[in-house]
Amino acid sequence: MHNNYLTLPVVFAMLSNHFAFTYGHTNAWLILVALMALGVVVRHFFNLRHSGRNAWWILGAAAVGLFALALAIRPSSNAASSSGPPPTMAEVEAIIANRCAPCHSQTPTQPGYSSPPAGIVLETAAQVDAAATLINAVAVQSTAMPLANATHMTQAERDTLARWLASR
């Protein structure tokens, strides 16, 4: 019976590395536990439904829980981190070269990479500019990149990228 309840949470845990909000957030472990608990609640609804009982309130409670979790983990405003003078493109390129390009270059220097992940190359100002939206999503709004912060990107560097993005 326990395996039945853990089906949805385990499937989600197996797929969670595809969703940056589960591992790129400060409270990643708590988010994963909350999503797994919601999976158990949803599975309970289906167990009852298959036995002929419809407890729609359970599904409603899970939806409310999911909405509350989404509100709790929504990206924060960059207002604080984007205040101040916009950095020069040279400053932005230096951060990208030190923190992103070890993986995202034609010839990655980061151990374990023989080609740029997802084909994303960040070696020139034009490439960095073209990837600005993606950089905002994965390096500023969330801390999903650099993966496991392998290149040790600091919050100050993320704030510099936020100021650059706000000035575009």
N, C-alpha and C positions, 0 to 999 in steps of 0.2 A: 504494500500500500504506500509506503514512503517513497518508493521509486516513482510511483505514479505522480505524487505531488512535486517531486523534484525534476520532472521531465522538462517543463518550460524554463525553470531557472537554470538548469544545467545547459540547455541549448543556448540560452542567452549568454551564459558565461563563456561558452565556446565561441560565440560570435562577437563578444564584446570588444575584442581588439580591433574591430572594424569601426567602432564608434568612439571617437576621441573623447566625448563627454564622459565616458565611463572610466577612462584611465588618465586623461589629461587634466582633470580637475583636482583641486587641493584635497578634497574629501572623496577621492575616487573609490576607496574601499567602502565608504558609507553609501555612496550612490549605487554601487554594485549590490550591496546587501539589500537596499530598499527595492531595487528593481527585481531582485530574486524573490523577495517577500511578496511583491505584487504578483509575480508569476505564480507563486503558490496559491494566492487568493483567487486568481483567475482559474487555475486548475481546479480548485475546490468548487467553483461555480459549475464548471463542466462536469465534474464528478456527480454533483447533485442533479444536474440536468439529464445526464445519462441514466440516472436512477428514477427519472420521472418527476423530479421536483424542480421547479423554476424559482430560484431565489435571485431575482433580478437586482435586488438591492446590493448583492455581493459584487456584481459586475459594475454597478454604479459607484460603489465605494472604491473599487480598484481604479476606476476612471478618475475619481476625485483625487485619489492618492497619486496617480500618475501626473495629473495636472499640478498638484502641489509640489511634487518633486521637480517638474519642469520649471516652475517659478523659482524654486530654491537654487537651481543650478544654472539659470539663464546667465549669459555673459554679462558682466558688469559694464557700465558705461566707462569709456576711456577718458572721461572728462578730466579726472585728476591726473592721469598719466600722460594726457596729450596737452597739458598746459605747458607753456614755455615756448621759446623760439623753435621754429622747425629746424631740424638738423640738415646739414648739407648732404647732397647725394654721396659725397665721399665718405661721410660718417656712416651712412646707411650701408654703403658697399663694404666698408670695413667690417661691420657687424655680420653682414651676410657672408663675407669671405671667411671669417673666423668661426662662425657658428652654424652656417647652413651648407656652404660649399664643400666642407669635408665629405659630405655624402652627395650633395646635389651639384656635381660637376661631371664633365665628360670622363674624367679619370679620378674617381673618388679616392681620397686618402684615408678615410675612416675604415678601420678594419671591419671586414664582413661585407663590404660593398664592392662589387666589380663594375657596376653601372649605376647611374643615378636612379634612385627610387622613383617609380611612376614616370620615369622619363623626364622629370623636372630638373632642368639645369639652371643654376643661378650664378653664372660667371660674369655676365656683363650687366651694365646699368639697364639696358633694354630688357634683358631677361628678368631682372629684379622688378622693374616697373610693370612688366606684363603679368607678373605673379603677385602683384600687390594685394589683391583680394584674398588669394590663398594664404599669403604670409600673414595677413590680418587674422584670418580664421584660425590658423594652426599655431602661430607663434605669439600672437598678441592677445586675442580673445580667449584662447585656451593655451595651455602650455604643453600641448601634445607634441610639438616640435621644438627643438630637436628631440628625437625619440629618446625617452628616458633621460633627457637633458645630457646626452652623451658628450656634447661639446661645451657644457657648463654655461649656457646663456644666462645672464643675470637679469634681474627685474629692471635694472636701469637700462639695459640694452633693449628690453621689450618696450619700455617706456619711450625710448628714442625712436623705435620703429613706429609706435603709436602716434608720436608727434609728426613723424614723416607722413604717415597715412592720413592724418587729420589735415595736413597742409596741401594735400594733392588736389 
